[in-house]
C-alpha cells in the first residue's frame, strides 16, 4: 500500500507541471529554509502570493514589523512536558 501511494505521488508530481503549463496557469510553490531555522512555504498564483506558511524554531515569535495577513505562523513549543503547536 505504501509503495503504491509513493508511486502515485511521484506520478502526480511528474505530470502536474505539464498540466499547469498546458492550461497557462501561473502556479508556483516555493519552499525556503532560512538561516534562523525558519522554514517558509509560499503558494503563488498569477504572480500574486496566495498563502505563506512559516514554521518557526522552538518557541520563536514572528517579528511584528513584518507581519503579513496572508502568512500563517506555526511555532512548536514544549510546555510542562507536553508538545504544543501554536498557530498565529
Beta strands, then each sheet from edge to edge (+ up, - down):
strand 1: 27-33
strand 2: 39-45
strand 3: 48-56
strand 4: 71-79
strand 5: 82-87
sheet 1: 1+ 2- 3+ 4+ 5-
end
